[in-house]
Amino acid sequence: MHKGIATEYTRGVPPPADTPTDQPGPPSLRAEQVAQTRAALVAAGRRLFGQQGFAATSVDDLAREARVTTGALYHHFPNKTKLFEAVFELAHTELMEGSVQAATGAPDEVELLSRGFEAFLDSVQQPELRQIVIVDAPAVLGLARFTELDEQYAYTEIMYALQSAIDAGRLEVEDPGTLTRLLLGALTRGAMLVANSEDPERTRGSVARTMRALLTSFVP
């Protein structure tokens, strides 16, 4: 009888000790080292891209900051832009987590979305996040890739809250998917307006109120 083949008689009987199973074993030392090196490079990029900007940061700077060779950097990322993309994804995750946390405890879905939008506007004004997400990302990644990644991390969260509000009868929306993309685009553009404003606090308040008004315009 072949090892590992379940029959009417062997089904439910544990395999012999020497029989391989489908359970994954612990990661190898090599795999851990690879993961650690990649994490170190992304962390270095998060610091340097945030502090200096993409153009002023060289591959040598990044390798030195991560304490690896440039060869190790190129093993994980074919170029500086790909490393920046990984950093952008990390920064976007931070922003989304902050928005979700700030919205926790909202009395309804509309307020949840409004609080999340306001938290995003506040968080993205932190100098390093602003440099990565607002200043550099659209130019470095290109508009198509920037939009793709932006939607990848924010679309699902906004869409879920929006659909929940619709299901609860708090909003009336004909096309939730289109509204989600419009809200996301308005939020990103609003963050850019705040970043480039001579009076960021005033502009931030104006953008937040406008986003809230846009949402409540769908209240029945």
MDAnalysis code that builds the backbone (N, CA, C; Angstrom):
import MDAnalysis as mda
import numpy as np

u = mda.Universe.empty(660, n_residues=220, atom_resindex=np.repeat(np.arange(220), 3), trajectory=True)
u.add_TopologyAttr("name", ["N", "CA", "C"] * 220)
u.add_TopologyAttr("resid", np.arange(1, 221))
u.add_TopologyAttr("resname", ["MET", "HIS", "LYS", "GLY", "ILE", "ALA", "THR", "GLU", "TYR", "THR", "ARG", "GLY", "VAL", "PRO", "PRO", "PRO", "ALA", "ASP", "THR", "PRO", "THR", "ASP", "GLN", "PRO", "GLY", "PRO", "PRO", "SER", "LEU", "ARG", "ALA", "GLU", "GLN", "VAL", "ALA", "GLN", "THR", "ARG", "ALA", "ALA", "LEU", "VAL", "ALA", "ALA", "GLY", "ARG", "ARG", "LEU", "PHE", "GLY", "GLN", "GLN", "GLY", "PHE", "ALA", "ALA", "THR", "SER", "VAL", "ASP", "ASP", "LEU", "ALA", "ARG", "GLU", "ALA", "ARG", "VAL", "THR", "THR", "GLY", "ALA", "LEU", "TYR", "HIS", "HIS", "PHE", "PRO", "ASN", "LYS", "THR", "LYS", "LEU", "PHE", "GLU", "ALA", "VAL", "PHE", "GLU", "LEU", "ALA", "HIS", "THR", "GLU", "LEU", "MET", "GLU", "GLY", "SER", "VAL", "GLN", "ALA", "ALA", "THR", "GLY", "ALA", "PRO", "ASP", "GLU", "VAL", "GLU", "LEU", "LEU", "SER", "ARG", "GLY", "PHE", "GLU", "ALA", "PHE", "LEU", "ASP", "SER", "VAL", "GLN", "GLN", "PRO", "GLU", "LEU", "ARG", "GLN", "ILE", "VAL", "ILE", "VAL", "ASP", "ALA", "PRO", "ALA", "VAL", "LEU", "GLY", "LEU", "ALA", "ARG", "PHE", "THR", "GLU", "LEU", "ASP", "GLU", "GLN", "TYR", "ALA", "TYR", "THR", "GLU", "ILE", "MET", "TYR", "ALA", "LEU", "GLN", "SER", "ALA", "ILE", "ASP", "ALA", "GLY", "ARG", "LEU", "GLU", "VAL", "GLU", "ASP", "PRO", "GLY", "THR", "LEU", "THR", "ARG", "LEU", "LEU", "LEU", "GLY", "ALA", "LEU", "THR", "ARG", "GLY", "ALA", "MET", "LEU", "VAL", "ALA", "ASN", "SER", "GLU", "ASP", "PRO", "GLU", "ARG", "THR", "ARG", "GLY", "SER", "VAL", "ALA", "ARG", "THR", "MET", "ARG", "ALA", "LEU", "LEU", "THR", "SER", "PHE", "VAL", "PRO"])
u.atoms.positions = np.array([
    [0.854, -1.198, 0.000],
    [0.000, 0.000, 0.000],
    [0.883, 1.239, 0.000],
    [0.557, 2.236, -0.832],
    [1.361, 3.437, -0.909],
    [1.172, 4.275, 0.334],
    [2.275, 4.854, 0.825],
    [2.198, 5.722, 1.986],
    [1.408, 6.976, 1.645],
    [0.602, 7.430, 2.592],
    [-0.112, 8.689, 2.422],
    [-1.408, 8.550, 1.659],
    [-1.757, 7.363, 1.149],
    [-3.005, 7.176, 0.409],
    [-4.083, 6.712, 1.376],
    [-5.134, 7.490, 1.523],
    [-6.222, 7.123, 2.434],
    [-7.140, 6.110, 1.768],
    [-7.448, 5.055, 2.465],
    [-8.398, 4.058, 1.981],
    [-9.520, 3.954, 2.990],
    [-10.475, 3.062, 2.701],
    [-11.602, 2.868, 3.619],
    [-11.114, 2.408, 4.980],
    [-9.919, 1.765, 5.001],
    [-9.420, 1.187, 6.247],
    [-8.425, 2.103, 6.955],
    [-7.747, 2.940, 6.182],
    [-6.702, 3.769, 6.791],
    [-7.184, 5.183, 7.080],
    [-8.363, 5.556, 6.560],
    [-8.859, 6.909, 6.771],
    [-9.059, 7.147, 8.264],
    [-8.471, 8.222, 8.787],
    [-8.599, 8.545, 10.202],
    [-7.472, 7.977, 11.040],
    [-6.639, 7.103, 10.441],
    [-5.501, 6.546, 11.166],
    [-4.302, 7.459, 10.942],
    [-3.618, 7.907, 11.984],
    [-2.464, 8.799, 11.784],
    [-1.374, 8.120, 10.992],
    [-0.657, 8.842, 10.160],
    [0.405, 8.238, 9.347],
    [1.591, 7.840, 10.211],
    [2.423, 6.937, 9.716],
    [3.636, 6.569, 10.445],
    [4.501, 7.792, 10.682],
    [5.393, 7.680, 11.650],
    [6.215, 8.820, 12.049],
    [7.084, 9.329, 10.921],
    [7.504, 8.440, 9.995],
    [8.404, 8.871, 8.934],
    [7.672, 9.375, 7.702],
    [6.331, 9.417, 7.779],
    [5.561, 9.854, 6.624],
    [5.440, 11.366, 6.626],
    [5.836, 12.056, 5.543],
    [5.709, 13.509, 5.508],
    [4.252, 13.930, 5.526],
    [3.958, 15.021, 6.164],
    [2.596, 15.552, 6.204],
    [2.557, 16.864, 5.466],
    [1.344, 17.394, 5.314],
    [1.181, 18.667, 4.609],
    [1.392, 19.863, 5.514],
    [1.613, 19.623, 6.799],
    [1.790, 20.734, 7.725],
    [3.127, 21.419, 7.465],
    [3.127, 22.753, 7.275],
    [4.384, 23.444, 7.028],
    [5.248, 23.454, 8.280],
    [6.509, 23.236, 8.100],
    [7.427, 23.274, 9.225],
    [7.860, 24.700, 9.522],
    [8.685, 24.871, 10.540],
    [9.158, 26.214, 10.869],
    [10.022, 26.762, 9.733],
    [10.038, 28.088, 9.540],
    [10.854, 28.650, 8.459],
    [12.324, 28.352, 8.665],
    [13.012, 28.136, 7.572],
    [14.432, 27.846, 7.663],
    [15.195, 29.090, 8.077],
    [16.419, 28.896, 8.547],
    [17.257, 30.026, 8.940],
    [17.480, 30.949, 7.751],
    [17.666, 30.372, 6.576],
    [17.869, 31.168, 5.368],
    [16.645, 32.042, 5.080],
    [15.440, 31.456, 5.192],
    [14.220, 32.219, 4.935],
    [14.071, 33.357, 5.930],
    [14.423, 33.114, 7.183],
    [14.348, 34.162, 8.198],
    [15.314, 35.299, 7.881],
    [16.510, 34.939, 7.442],
    [17.503, 35.949, 7.099],
    [17.045, 36.796, 5.915],
    [16.448, 36.141, 4.935],
    [15.928, 36.861, 3.771],
    [14.837, 37.841, 4.198],
    [13.928, 37.379, 5.042],
    [12.835, 38.235, 5.517],
    [13.370, 39.401, 6.338],
    [14.370, 39.144, 7.167],
    [14.956, 40.196, 8.003],
    [15.659, 41.247, 7.149],
    [16.357, 40.798, 6.110],
    [17.054, 41.740, 5.236],
    [16.060, 42.622, 4.501],
    [14.994, 42.013, 3.998],
    [13.972, 42.803, 3.306],
    [13.324, 43.816, 4.252],
    [13.012, 43.362, 5.458],
    [12.397, 44.264, 6.439],
    [13.337, 45.417, 6.779],
    [14.638, 45.126, 6.878],
    [15.612, 46.175, 7.181],
    [15.694, 47.195, 6.055],
    [15.608, 46.737, 4.824],
    [15.641, 47.643, 3.670],
    [14.395, 48.525, 3.622],
    [13.235, 47.934, 3.887],
    [11.997, 48.720, 3.872],
    [12.017, 49.742, 5.004],
    [12.506, 49.349, 6.176],
    [12.596, 50.278, 7.304],
    [13.563, 51.416, 6.996],
    [14.682, 51.078, 6.343],
    [15.645, 52.113, 5.956],
    [15.022, 53.065, 4.948],
    [14.279, 52.513, 3.994],
    [13.598, 53.350, 3.017],
    [12.548, 54.235, 3.669],
    [11.840, 53.678, 4.641],
    [10.819, 54.457, 5.363],
    [11.459, 55.680, 6.024],
    [12.635, 55.488, 6.618],
    [13.315, 56.601, 7.286],
    [13.884, 57.606, 6.283],
    [14.643, 57.120, 5.321],
    [15.354, 58.027, 4.418],
    [14.434, 58.696, 3.406],
    [13.531, 57.943, 2.807],
    [12.581, 58.572, 1.882],
    [11.722, 59.591, 2.617],
    [11.373, 59.270, 3.865],
    [10.566, 60.200, 4.634],
    [11.314, 61.458, 5.027],
    [12.587, 61.320, 5.353],
    [13.376, 62.457, 5.827],
    [13.989, 63.269, 4.690],
    [14.446, 62.579, 3.649],
    [15.198, 63.256, 2.592],
    [14.443, 63.374, 1.273],
    [13.447, 62.528, 1.081],
    [12.765, 62.471, -0.194],
    [13.400, 61.439, -1.108],
    [12.648, 61.036, -2.117],
    [13.113, 59.982, -3.029],
    [14.340, 60.417, -3.823],
    [14.298, 61.605, -4.430],
    [15.376, 62.048, -5.314],
    [16.699, 62.211, -4.581],
    [16.651, 62.632, -3.328],
    [17.887, 62.913, -2.576],
    [18.452, 61.666, -1.901],
    [17.789, 60.533, -2.033],
    [18.233, 59.293, -1.393],
    [18.804, 58.353, -2.445],
    [20.046, 57.938, -2.248],
    [20.699, 57.051, -3.209],
    [20.588, 55.599, -2.761],
    [20.882, 54.700, -3.681],
    [20.910, 53.277, -3.355],
    [21.969, 53.009, -2.298],
    [23.126, 53.677, -2.412],
    [24.177, 53.511, -1.405],
    [23.703, 53.966, -0.034],
    [22.955, 55.079, 0.017],
    [22.404, 55.558, 1.286],
    [21.507, 54.494, 1.916],
    [20.654, 53.905, 1.094],
    [19.697, 52.919, 1.584],
    [20.400, 51.664, 2.101],
    [21.392, 51.178, 1.347],
    [22.135, 49.989, 1.766],
    [22.897, 50.259, 3.070],
    [23.482, 51.445, 3.154],
    [24.227, 51.807, 4.363],
    [23.299, 51.891, 5.566],
    [22.149, 52.504, 5.389],
    [21.189, 52.647, 6.482],
    [20.675, 51.288, 6.946],
    [20.492, 50.369, 6.003],
    [19.995, 49.028, 6.335],
    [21.108, 48.086, 6.783],
    [22.360, 48.540, 6.647],
    [23.538, 47.747, 7.014],
    [23.633, 46.469, 6.184],
    [23.405, 46.643, 4.882],
    [23.574, 45.541, 3.941],
    [24.368, 46.065, 2.744],
    [24.753, 45.171, 1.864],
    [25.460, 45.578, 0.656],
    [24.454, 46.024, -0.405],
    [24.935, 46.773, -1.384],
    [24.038, 47.154, -2.485],
    [23.593, 45.915, -3.261],
    [24.461, 44.893, -3.282],
    [24.081, 43.641, -3.939],
    [22.883, 42.999, -3.259],
    [22.865, 43.050, -1.924],
    [21.724, 42.502, -1.185],
    [20.469, 43.299, -1.480],
    [20.607, 44.628, -1.603],
    [19.445, 45.456, -1.937],
    [18.874, 45.050, -3.290],
    [19.753, 44.914, -4.284],
    [19.279, 44.561, -5.624],
    [18.760, 43.127, -5.696],
    [19.155, 42.281, -4.750],
    [18.611, 40.922, -4.700],
    [17.117, 40.961, -4.348],
    [16.742, 41.916, -3.493],
    [15.355, 42.025, -3.051],
    [14.519, 42.974, -3.910],
    [15.161, 44.017, -4.414],
    [14.446, 45.029, -5.197],
    [15.279, 45.371, -6.439],
    [14.691, 45.248, -7.625],
    [15.467, 45.483, -8.848],
    [15.939, 46.926, -9.006],
    [15.271, 47.855, -8.341],
    [15.680, 49.259, -8.424],
    [15.111, 50.029, -7.233],
    [15.520, 51.286, -7.138],
    [15.098, 52.116, -6.009],
    [13.591, 52.348, -6.016],
    [13.006, 52.425, -7.192],
    [11.567, 52.662, -7.285],
    [10.767, 51.522, -6.668],
    [11.206, 50.286, -6.886],
    [10.500, 49.141, -6.318],
    [10.600, 49.135, -4.795],
    [11.732, 49.562, -4.260],
    [11.843, 49.677, -2.809],
    [10.909, 50.777, -2.306],
    [10.843, 51.878, -3.043],
    [9.929, 52.952, -2.651],
    [8.489, 52.447, -2.647],
    [8.137, 51.621, -3.620],
    [6.779, 51.089, -3.684],
    [6.450, 50.296, -2.423],
    [7.419, 49.488, -1.953],
    [7.212, 48.721, -0.725],
    [7.056, 49.659, 0.473],
    [7.828, 50.743, 0.482],
    [7.725, 51.733, 1.556],
    [6.360, 52.427, 1.507],
    [5.904, 52.760, 0.313],
    [4.592, 53.393, 0.159],
    [3.493, 52.488, 0.705],
    [3.580, 51.200, 0.411],
    [2.585, 50.254, 0.916],
    [2.601, 50.213, 2.440],
    [3.798, 50.235, 3.026],
    [3.921, 50.254, 4.482],
    [3.304, 51.528, 5.055],
    [3.621, 52.671, 4.451],
    [3.090, 53.949, 4.929],
    [1.574, 53.993, 4.804],
    [1.070, 53.472, 3.705],
    [-0.384, 53.465, 3.497],
    [-1.067, 52.574, 4.533],
    [-0.443, 51.465, 4.874],
    [-0.983, 50.582, 5.904],
    [-1.052, 51.305, 7.242],
    [-0.005, 52.059, 7.568],
    [0.008, 52.841, 8.802],
    [-1.157, 53.835, 8.819],
    [-1.370, 54.503, 7.701],
    [-2.448, 55.486, 7.615],
    [-3.812, 54.835, 7.792],
    [-4.015, 53.696, 7.146],
    [-5.305, 53.019, 7.245],
    [-5.550, 52.511, 8.660],
    [-4.520, 51.976, 9.298],
    [-4.676, 51.487, 10.673],
    [-5.025, 52.634, 11.607],
    [-4.394, 53.792, 11.406],
    [-4.695, 54.957, 12.225],
    [-6.118, 55.441, 12.023],
    [-6.579, 55.401, 10.780],
    [-7.945, 55.840, 10.475],
    [-8.976, 54.906, 11.103],
    [-8.723, 53.616, 11.011],
    [-9.645, 52.632, 11.590],
    [-9.707, 52.796, 13.108],
    [-8.552, 52.993, 13.716],
    [-8.509, 53.163, 15.171],
    [-9.265, 54.422, 15.597],
    [-9.070, 55.511, 14.856],
    [-9.732, 56.767, 15.205],
    [-11.243, 56.680, 15.045],
    [-11.699, 55.848, 14.121],
    [-13.134, 55.734, 13.859],
    [-13.840, 54.773, 14.797],
    [-13.060, 53.988, 15.539],
    [-13.653, 53.019, 16.453],
    [-14.539, 53.724, 17.489],
    [-15.726, 53.193, 17.677],
    [-16.640, 53.776, 18.651],
    [-17.582, 54.811, 18.080],
    [-17.503, 55.059, 16.766],
    [-18.422, 56.015, 16.136],
    [-19.855, 55.513, 16.274],
    [-20.810, 56.419, 16.485],
    [-22.198, 55.998, 16.727],
    [-22.903, 55.415, 15.507],
    [-22.432, 55.756, 14.314],
    [-23.040, 55.204, 13.099],
    [-22.015, 55.195, 11.980],
    [-22.400, 54.608, 10.842],
    [-21.442, 54.413, 9.735],
    [-21.015, 55.726, 9.100],
    [-21.906, 56.703, 9.033],
    [-21.553, 57.992, 8.442],
    [-20.511, 58.697, 9.296],
    [-20.714, 58.661, 10.597],
    [-19.740, 59.271, 11.507],
    [-18.422, 58.503, 11.478],
    [-18.508, 57.182, 11.332],
    [-17.302, 56.359, 11.241],
    [-16.457, 56.778, 10.045],
    [-17.096, 56.945, 8.888],
    [-16.373, 57.367, 7.686],
    [-15.785, 58.766, 7.868],
    [-16.562, 59.669, 8.438],
    [-16.091, 61.043, 8.621],
    [-14.878, 61.090, 9.549],
    [-14.939, 60.348, 10.642],
    [-13.806, 60.306, 11.570],
    [-12.583, 59.681, 10.922],
    [-12.815, 58.637, 10.142],
    [-11.692, 58.003, 9.447],
    [-11.035, 58.946, 8.462],
    [-11.835, 59.708, 7.720],
    [-11.299, 60.683, 6.767],
    [-10.485, 61.764, 7.494],
    [-11.009, 62.248, 8.611],
    [-10.313, 63.289, 9.360],
    [-8.990, 62.771, 9.936],
    [-8.995, 61.531, 10.413],
    [-7.771, 60.932, 10.939],
    [-6.722, 60.791, 9.840],
    [-7.169, 60.421, 8.638],
    [-6.251, 60.324, 7.501],
    [-5.620, 61.683, 7.211],
    [-6.444, 62.726, 7.176],
    [-5.944, 64.076, 6.906],
    [-4.937, 64.510, 7.958],
    [-5.167, 64.125, 9.211],
    [-4.234, 64.482, 10.282],
    [-2.932, 63.695, 10.165],
    [-3.055, 62.380, 9.985],
    [-1.871, 61.520, 9.958],
    [-0.964, 61.812, 8.778],
    [-1.566, 62.084, 7.615],
    [-0.770, 62.270, 6.407],
    [0.002, 63.587, 6.436],
    [-0.287, 64.444, 7.411],
    [0.468, 65.688, 7.535],
    [1.734, 65.525, 8.379],
    [1.936, 64.341, 8.951],
    [3.215, 64.076, 9.596],
    [4.301, 64.165, 8.521],
    [5.384, 64.893, 8.776],
    [6.365, 65.194, 7.715],
    [6.818, 63.992, 6.895],
    [7.168, 62.885, 7.549],
    [7.688, 61.740, 6.802],
    [6.598, 61.079, 5.961],
    [5.415, 60.929, 6.530],
    [4.318, 60.339, 5.762],
    [3.908, 61.249, 4.612],
    [3.879, 62.542, 4.859],
    [3.521, 63.495, 3.797],
    [4.515, 63.413, 2.641],
    [5.805, 63.323, 2.976],
    [6.830, 63.252, 1.934],
    [6.656, 62.003, 1.072],
    [6.383, 60.878, 1.717],
    [6.268, 59.606, 0.995],
    [4.964, 59.515, 0.215],
    [3.852, 59.747, 0.906],
    [2.527, 59.459, 0.333],
    [2.021, 60.572, -0.578],
    [2.255, 61.822, -0.192],
    [1.675, 62.942, -0.921],
    [2.656, 63.594, -1.893],
    [3.886, 63.819, -1.440],
    [4.845, 64.554, -2.277],
    [5.468, 63.661, -3.347],
    [6.005, 62.519, -2.932],
    [6.788, 61.702, -3.860],
    [5.992, 60.633, -4.607],
    [5.052, 59.989, -3.933],
    [4.415, 58.796, -4.514],
    [3.786, 59.014, -5.891],
    [2.993, 60.070, -6.109],
    [2.369, 60.218, -7.434],
    [3.404, 60.322, -8.565],
    [4.504, 61.030, -8.303],
    [5.524, 61.206, -9.345],
    [6.393, 59.958, -9.507],
    [6.779, 59.347, -8.404],
    [7.685, 58.192, -8.462],
    [6.982, 56.967, -9.032],
    [5.768, 56.713, -8.581],
    [5.042, 55.515, -8.996],
    [4.295, 55.707, -10.312],
    [3.997, 56.954, -10.657],
    [3.141, 57.217, -11.809],
    [1.694, 57.174, -11.360],
    [0.855, 57.949, -12.020],
    [-0.527, 58.086, -11.578],
    [-1.271, 56.760, -11.556],
    [-1.069, 55.916, -12.581],
    [-1.814, 54.654, -12.661],
    [-1.461, 53.727, -11.501],
    [-0.169, 53.550, -11.241],
    [0.260, 52.658, -10.152],
    [-0.082, 53.256, -8.797],
    [0.071, 54.568, -8.646],
    [-0.292, 55.247, -7.404],
    [-1.769, 55.014, -7.087],
    [-2.632, 55.190, -8.084],
    [-4.068, 55.001, -7.890],
    [-4.382, 53.544, -7.567],
    [-3.718, 52.621, -8.254],
    [-3.937, 51.192, -8.020],
    [-3.613, 50.817, -6.573],
    [-2.467, 51.264, -6.074],
    [-2.073, 50.940, -4.710],
    [-2.939, 51.677, -3.698],
    [-3.284, 52.914, -4.005],
    [-4.133, 53.703, -3.119],
    [-5.473, 52.993, -2.917],
    [-6.051, 52.513, -4.012],
    [-7.329, 51.811, -3.923],
    [-7.175, 50.441, -3.272],
    [-6.043, 49.813, -3.504],
    [-5.819, 48.479, -2.944],
    [-5.922, 48.484, -1.424],
    [-5.439, 49.552, -0.794],
    [-5.420, 49.584, 0.665],
    [-6.604, 50.325, 1.267],
    [-7.246, 51.202, 0.529],
    [-8.318, 52.001, 1.113],
    [-9.704, 51.651, 0.573],
    [-9.782, 51.180, -0.642],
    [-11.080, 50.958, -1.286],
    [-11.965, 50.012, -0.479],
    [-11.421, 48.870, -0.087],
    [-12.217, 47.858, 0.608],
    [-12.776, 48.395, 1.918],
    [-11.939, 49.114, 2.676],
    [-12.378, 49.653, 3.968],
    [-13.511, 50.659, 3.786],
    [-13.334, 51.586, 2.833],
    [-14.358, 52.610, 2.609],
    [-15.629, 51.973, 2.063],
    [-15.466, 51.059, 1.125],
    [-16.615, 50.400, 0.506],
    [-17.431, 49.631, 1.546],
    [-16.755, 48.960, 2.449],
    [-17.450, 48.180, 3.481],
    [-18.281, 49.100, 4.374],
    [-17.664, 50.204, 4.830],
    [-18.391, 51.138, 5.697],
    [-19.547, 51.798, 4.944],
    [-19.304, 52.132, 3.695],
    [-20.339, 52.762, 2.884],
    [-21.513, 51.809, 2.668],
    [-21.210, 50.572, 2.334],
    [-22.271, 49.590, 2.116],
    [-23.047, 49.321, 3.400],
    [-22.342, 49.316, 4.534],
    [-23.013, 49.127, 5.817],
    [-23.994, 50.261, 6.079],
    [-23.582, 51.500, 5.743],
    [-24.466, 52.654, 5.924],
    [-25.687, 52.553, 5.012],
    [-25.474, 52.065, 3.800],
    [-26.588, 51.891, 2.852],
    [-27.548, 50.827, 3.359],
    [-26.986, 49.694, 3.815],
    [-27.816, 48.594, 4.301],
    [-28.626, 49.004, 5.534],
    [-28.043, 49.903, 6.337],
    [-28.731, 50.367, 7.551],
    [-29.742, 51.472, 7.253],
    [-29.817, 51.897, 5.992],
    [-30.758, 52.942, 5.617],
    [-30.293, 54.347, 5.949],
    [-29.013, 54.500, 6.288],
    [-28.502, 55.824, 6.642],
    [-28.086, 56.637, 5.415],
    [-27.783, 55.943, 4.326],
    [-27.411, 56.612, 3.079],
    [-28.183, 55.981, 1.932],
    [-28.459, 56.783, 0.928],
    [-29.042, 56.281, -0.315],
    [-28.064, 56.554, -1.440],
    [-27.478, 55.489, -1.972],
    [-26.440, 55.608, -3.001],
    [-26.773, 54.660, -4.140],
    [-26.810, 55.158, -5.346],
    [-27.136, 54.328, -6.508],
    [-25.979, 53.430, -6.903],
    [-24.759, 53.957, -6.843],
    [-23.581, 53.201, -7.283],
    [-22.495, 53.319, -6.215],
    [-22.480, 52.434, -5.214],
    [-21.512, 52.525, -4.121],
    [-20.051, 52.450, -4.577],
    [-19.778, 51.636, -5.590],
    [-18.399, 51.504, -6.060],
    [-17.849, 52.808, -6.609],
    [-18.659, 53.484, -7.424],
    [-18.223, 54.763, -7.986],
    [-18.069, 55.812, -6.888],
    [-19.013, 55.853, -5.957],
    [-18.902, 56.824, -4.866],
    [-17.664, 56.554, -4.021],
    [-17.354, 55.304, -3.775],
    [-16.159, 54.968, -2.999],
    [-14.905, 55.521, -3.662],
    [-14.797, 55.347, -4.977],
    [-13.623, 55.852, -5.696],
    [-13.581, 57.378, -5.705],
    [-14.742, 58.005, -5.813],
    [-14.790, 59.467, -5.784],
    [-14.404, 60.001, -4.406],
    [-14.879, 59.343, -3.348],
    [-14.512, 59.745, -1.994],
    [-13.019, 59.585, -1.758],
    [-12.484, 58.471, -2.231],
    [-11.053, 58.214, -2.061],
    [-10.226, 59.239, -2.829],
    [-10.650, 59.549, -4.059],
    [-9.944, 60.550, -4.847],
    [-10.010, 61.922, -4.202],
    [-11.190, 62.290, -3.686],
    [-11.352, 63.584, -3.031],
    [-10.498, 63.660, -1.772],
    [-10.420, 62.552, -1.028],
    [-9.618, 62.524, 0.196],
    [-8.137, 62.693, -0.117],
    [-7.666, 61.995, -1.146],
    [-6.254, 62.105, -1.528],
    [-5.935, 63.506, -2.023],
    [-6.803, 64.042, -2.853],
    [-6.604, 65.410, -3.351],
    [-6.683, 66.417, -2.207],
    [-7.588, 66.172, -1.260],
    [-7.687, 67.049, -0.103],
    [-6.409, 67.046, 0.715],
    [-5.814, 65.875, 0.878],
    [-4.554, 65.781, 1.607],
    [-3.454, 66.568, 0.895],
    [-3.468, 66.540, -0.430],
    [-2.493, 67.316, -1.199],
    [-2.709, 68.813, -0.998],
    [-3.969, 69.227, -0.954],
    [-4.276, 70.641, -0.726],
    [-3.746, 71.093, 0.631],
    [-3.943, 70.269, 1.646],
    [-3.457, 70.612, 2.984],
    [-1.931, 70.679, 2.996],
    [-1.285, 69.720, 2.344],
    [0.174, 69.662, 2.334],
    [0.789, 70.885, 1.670],
    [0.115, 71.445, 0.675],
    [0.668, 72.574, -0.078],
    [0.105, 73.921, 0.376],
    [-0.675, 73.920, 1.430],
    [-1.327, 75.145, 1.881],
    [-0.395, 76.012, 2.738],
    [-0.573, 77.312, 2.641],
    [0.160, 78.224, 3.510],
    [-0.443, 78.227, 4.913],
    [-1.661, 77.759, 5.031],
    [-2.341, 77.643, 6.325],
    [-2.926, 76.234, 6.429],
    [-2.060, 75.228, 6.717],
    [-2.512, 73.824, 6.712],
    [-3.679, 73.542, 7.643],
    [-3.691, 74.154, 8.826],
    [-4.747, 73.880, 9.787],
    [-6.106, 74.341, 9.255],
    [-6.121, 75.526, 8.673],
    [-7.373, 76.052, 8.126],
    [-7.839, 75.205, 6.945],
    [-6.902, 74.839, 6.070],
    [-7.257, 74.030, 4.901],
    [-7.709, 72.642, 5.317],
    [-7.070, 72.096, 6.323],
    [-7.463, 70.773, 6.829],
    [-8.902, 70.809, 7.312],
    [-9.270, 71.846, 8.050],
    [-10.638, 71.973, 8.533],
    [-11.636, 72.103, 7.398],
    [-11.264, 72.865, 6.388],
    [-12.140, 73.053, 5.232],
    [-12.342, 71.750, 4.477],
    [-11.254, 71.006, 4.278],
    [-11.349, 69.726, 3.565],
    [-12.207, 68.743, 4.361],
    [-11.990, 68.668, 5.668],
    [-12.750, 67.738, 6.508],
    [-14.241, 68.060, 6.468],
    [-14.571, 69.347, 6.550],
    [-15.984, 69.732, 6.500],
    [-16.605, 69.407, 5.143],
    [-15.827, 69.595, 4.090],
    [-16.330, 69.305, 2.747],
    [-16.549, 67.811, 2.556],
    [-15.629, 66.999, 3.050],
    [-15.799, 65.549, 2.963],
    [-17.040, 65.104, 3.736],
    [-17.255, 65.689, 4.909],
    [-18.424, 65.338, 5.708],
    [-19.713, 65.761, 4.985],
    [-19.683, 66.959, 4.382],
    [-20.860, 67.448, 3.658],
    [-21.165, 66.577, 2.443],
    [-20.114, 66.108, 1.791],
    [-20.298, 65.218, 0.643],
    [-20.982, 63.931, 1.074],
    [-20.539, 63.385, 2.185],
    [-21.157, 62.162, 2.706],
    [-22.617, 62.382, 3.078],
    [-22.867, 63.441, 3.843],
    [-24.231, 63.660, 4.355],
    [-25.205, 64.070, 3.256],
    [-24.675, 64.443, 2.097],
    [-25.580, 64.781, 0.994],
    [-26.336, 63.542, 0.504],
    [-25.873, 62.353, 0.903],
    [-26.555, 61.114, 0.521],
    [-27.464, 60.593, 1.622],
    [-27.599, 61.354, 2.707],
    [-28.515, 60.962, 3.775],
    [-29.957, 61.171, 3.286],
    [-30.813, 60.180, 3.377],
    [-32.196, 60.329, 2.865],
    [-33.015, 61.290, 3.713],
])
